[in-house]
Amino acid sequence: MQLKKQAKAPQAIKPLGLYIHVPFCRSKCEYCDFYSLGGGLNKESMDLYLQAVLAHLKETAQRVVGYSVDTVYFGGGTPSFFGAQNLTRILTEIDRRFHLEKDAEITLEANPDSVSAQSLEKLRRAGFNRISIGVQTDDDAQLKSLGRPHNYKQAQMAVSQARRVGFNNISVDLMFGLPSQSREQWMSTLRNVLDLKPDHISCYGLKVEPGTRLWEYKDCANLPDDDAQADMYFYAVETLESFGYHQYEISNFAKPGFECRHNLKYWTGEEYLGFGPAAASDFAGKRFTAAADLDQYITGVMEQGVILSECDTIPIRERAGEYLMLRLRTSLGIEANEYMQTFLLPFEPLEKLLATYEKRDLAKKEENGRWRLTPKGFMVSNAILVELLEVQQQSKPLAKVR
């Protein structure tokens, strides 16, 4: 069943993204520091969560006037583990309550072990048109050591089934810098995944975060060092570019026209609303985040209590800093007039610093005047941003911008 379009609201003129955080997983991966509940099926918790999300959507929609939803993203956790029927109910509620664009990008994250041809077909009929499949590696031993609940054959099957039922926008997630992973193993992963012909590929370097199981034994996990990770990263950039995948963000590569529209909202400062525990929002000048607690989220929504862990109005200078931090993650980069007109701050001090990076092949000024980081610059982007932000903090506001 296709989504039924509601009467178009003439005032729906501003784009809005919706993010649904589904916190359920079959099991918790060794490296995962996202808010998720591993441990298998808990139908009672899932049912209560579903009712809370539906109620939250209904309540919020009444307060969103003048917006048109052009992206919806189901992340987690493992949305596919939550089940096609439950995901469809949420999407149907979104279509019912919000002004959902006809060509909206509607994404779900999926693990290969929690999808089938039947579930994928149901999701596609419901209106989902983009799927991001967590492959990570083609090495079954590495998958097992990471606590992943699938093997590579299941990943191949998931991509094939998604394509067969009509998903024409398929992304795969990969990780490099895994325990005991060699450059040759990473090269093999890329070659095999390219054979699957996905439309989008995300390549994330493994980060060992406090609070994860991997953190507890990181010193004996035989992790590749920084130089080895950098070598894997540059190999991925060069290889994917040669196969027609444009690097449009530090970790993301896409065939032309297949960039993730929802994630671009985060990096370009557009508005979005989050639903579910730990979901973040940036809307109407405020940034707010739901508490990372399923019970608190359910109780807060159903009993009209507190669900937020934080809510802040962001000052203009802080927004200017975010512009640098987020835009420089992307190939779009930053531009002088755009910056000065938006934030009333001088760009010249930043440009002088960027020019020094250009001499070191860390940044590049395009013919259209936009500055962006090079792949080499992406690898040291944190250090670059610290210096740019220091210069920005010392800048005095402009009186006006012509």
N, C-alpha and C positions, 0 to 999 in steps of 0.2 A: 504494500500500500504506500503510495507516494504521499508526501506531506501535503495537507490541504492548506492552501493559502488563505489567510484572513484578509478582510477588506483592508486596503492600503490606507495607512494613516497619512494624511497630507503633511502633517508636521514632522514626520519621521525623516529627518534630514542629516543627522549626525551618525557616523558609523560607531558601532559598539561591538565588542567581542565578549562572549560568555565562556567562562571556564568552569567545568564541573570536575571537582576532585573526588575520585572514587578511591577510597582508602583500602580496599580489600585486595589481598593477594593469596595465591595458593601457599606460598612460603616467602620468607624474607631473604633477599639476596645478601651475600656477605658484605657487599660494599654499599648497600642502600642506606641513605640518610634522609630520604623523604618520609613524610608521615604516611605510614601504611601499616596494616594489620595482617601479618602473615600468620598462617595457621590453619588454612583450609576454610571450608564452607561453614558459615555461621548465619543460617537463614534468618533467625530472629533479628540480629543486628542489621542484616542487609535490608530486611523489610522496614525496620524503623528508620534506617538511613534514607531509603527511597521515599517514604512518606514525608520526612523532614525536607528533603531537597525539593519535592513537588510543592510543599507549602511555602518554602523559601522563594521559589520562582514566582509563585502566585502573588506573594506579598510584594516582592521587589518590582514586578512588572507594573504594578499600579503606580509606582513612583518614578518610572522611567518614561519621560515624555519627550518627544522630539528626537528619538534615537531609532536607528534601524540596525538590526543585528546582521552583520555580514560574515562573522566567523563564530563557530562553536567548537570548543575543544574539550574532549573527555580525557583527562589524564589521571595519573595515580601514583601508587597503587597499580592495579591491573584492571582497567575497565572491562576488558573482554571476560575476565573471570567473574565479574558481576552478572554477566548473562545478557544475551541479546534482548530478551523480553523486557528486562528492567531498563536497559539503555534506551530502548524504543519508547518506553513510557515517559522517560525524562525528555527525550527529543520531541515527542508529541506535545508535551506540556509547554515546552519552549515555543513551538510553532503556534500553539493556542494562545499563549499569553503575550508574546512579544511580536513585534513587526520583523519577521524573519525574511531576509531577502531571498528571492527565488534562486539566485546563484551563490548563496552562502557556502563558504567552505566549512564542512562539518567533519571533524576528525575524531577518531578514537585511537587510543594506544592499545596494543594487543600483544600478548605473548603467544608464541606458536602453539603451546600446549593447551591453550584455552579457547581455541577457535576451531570450527568445523565448517565444511561447505554449507551445511544447513544454517548455522548461526550467522555466517558471513552473508549469505543470501538474504536472510531476514533483515540484517542491518542495512544492507544496500537498498532493499525495497523501502525501508523506513525513512531513507533520506541521507544516511551517512555516505559521504563521497570521497573521503580520504582516510587512509589507515596507516598508522605508524607501527611497524612490527619490530619488537625487540629481539634482534638476532644476536648481537654482541660479538660472536666469533663463530668460525666454522669448525673449531676444535672441540670435540665432545668432552675431552678431559678437562679443558679449561672451563667449559660451561659448568661442569660438575663442581669444580673447585670454587667457582663463584657462587654456587648455590642456585644456579638457574634450573628451573624445572623442565627443561626441554633439551632436545638434541638438535643437531644441525639439519637432519633429514626432516624433522617436523617444521623447521623454519622454511626450508625449501617448499614444503607442501603448503604451508600457510600463504606464502607469496603467490604460489600457483593458483590456489583456490580463490584467493582474493581477486586475482586478475580474471579468473574464469567467471565469477559471479557479477562482474561489472565494475569493480573498483579500478578507475583509470588514473588514480593518483595514489601511488604506493610509496611509502618511505620505509627505510630500514635503519635501525640504530646499530652502530658498531662501537666497540671500545678497544683502545690500544693501551699499551703499558700494563698489560695484565701480568699476574705472577708467572714468572718463568717464560714469558712470551718473548720469542726472538723476532728479529726483523723479518726473517724468512717466513715465519708463521703469520705475521701481519700481512705480508705480501700475498700469501696464499688466501687469507681471508678476503682481501680486496678482490683478488681475481675471481674467486668463487662467487662472491656477492654480485659482482658486475655481470656474471652470467645470468643472474636472476632478472636483470634489466629493470631495477626499480627506477622510479621517477625522481627520487630524492634520497640522499644518504646523509645521515648524521654520524660524525666520527668524534667520539669523546675520549679524551685522555683520562685514564682511571685516576681519581683523586681519593685518597684514603682519609675519610672523615672521622673525627672523634665520635664515639657512640655506636659505631658500626662494629660488627663482629670482626671484620678484616683489620680494624684498628688494633685489636687486642693482640694480633700476631704479625703485625706488619713488618717487624724487624727480621723475621725469619721467613717471609713470604717470597723472597727472591724477586722483588719488584725491579723492573728496569729503571736505571737512573735517569736523570733529567736529559742527558745528552741522547740516550737511547730513545726516550720518548719523543724528543724533538726530531730525531731522524725518522721515526715512524710517521710523525705528523707531516713533515715535508714530503715524504714519499706519497702519502695519501693525497696531498694537495696537487702534486704534479701528475699523479696517475689519474685522478678523477677529472682533472682539467683536460687531459688528453682523450678522455672518453666522453667529453661533452657536458660534464657536471661543473657548473659555475659555482665558485665559492662566494656565497653572498653573506656569510657570517662566519665567525671564527671556526665553528664546528659543523657548519651546514653547507651542503652542496646540492645543487638541483639542476635538472634539465631546464631549458628556457620555459618560463611560465609555471613552473612547479615549486617555486619558493613557498614556504609555509606562511600564508597570509596572517594566521593568528599570531604566530610567534613574532612576526614583524611588528605587530602592535606593541609588544613589550619593548622592542629595541628602538622604535621610532616615537614613543611617547603617546600613542593613541590610548583611548579609554577602553577599559574592560571591567567586567564584574565577575567575581568568583563565588562559587557555591560549593558547600561541603567543608569539612574540617580542614584547616590549614590553607584554605584557598585565599589568595590575595586578590585585591581589587585596586584599581586606580580610576576614580570616577569623580567628576565635578570638583576637581581640585584637591581631593582628599585621597589618601592611600590608607586602606584598612585591610586587616587580615583576620580571618576566623581562627579561633584557638585550635591548636593541634590536638583535639580531644573529641572523639566521636560522640561520647555520651553528652558532653557539654553542648556540642552542636545540636544534637537531636533535642535535648531538653530546652535549650535556648530558643530554637525555632518554634517548637510546638507549644511552649508555655510563655512565649514572648519575653524571654529572659535575655541575658547577655551571651552573645556568641563571639564577640570580637576580642582578640588579644591586644590589638593596637589599632589606633585611628589617628592620623595626623594630617594637618593641612601643610602642604609642602611650600616653603618660601621660594620666591623666584630665583634666588641665587642657587639654592639647592637643586632646583629644576635645571638650571644651567649646567651644574655639575653632572647631573644625570644625562643631559644631552650629550656631553662629551663621552661619558662612560658607556652609554648604550649605543649611540650612533657609531662610535669607533669600533664597536664589535662587528659592524656590517661593512659591506663593500660600498654602501651608499656614502658613508663618511659624514663629514661636517663641512659647512660652507659659511663664509664670512657674513654676508648680508642676512642669511637665515638666522644666524646666531645673534647678530647685533639687533636686528629688528624684533626678535622674540624676547631677548633677555636684557636689552639695553646695556650691554657690556662690550668693551672693546675686544676686537678679535686680533689686533696686531700683535700683542704679546704672545698669544698662542701660536700665531703664524710664524713668528721668529723661532720659537722652539720647534715647531713642526719642520721648519727648514733644516734644522740641525739633524733631525731624525732622517730626513730625506737623504742627506749626505751619507748616512749609515745604512741605507736601504731598509729603514724601518717604517717609513711613511712615503707617500707619493701624492703629488698634487696633479689632479687630472686636468685635461684641457678645459673642462667646464668650470674650473676653479674650486672643485671640492677636494678636500683632503681626506685620505683614507690610509689605514695601515696596510703594510704589505704582509704576506704570510710570516716573514721573519719578525715583523713588528707585532703580529698577533701573539707570537710565542712569548713576548716580553711586555704584553699590553698592560699588565698591572703596574709595572715600574714606570711606563710611559704616562699612564693616567695619573699616578701620584705627582709627577712633575707638572703635568698640565693643570691639575687641580690646584697646586700650590701657586702657580702663576695666576690662575683665575681668581683665587681668593685675594690676591694683592691688587686686583684691578678695581678701579673706581668706576661707578656707573656713568654712562654717557648722558649728556644733557638731552640729546635727541639723535635720531637716526634719519638721515635723508633718504 
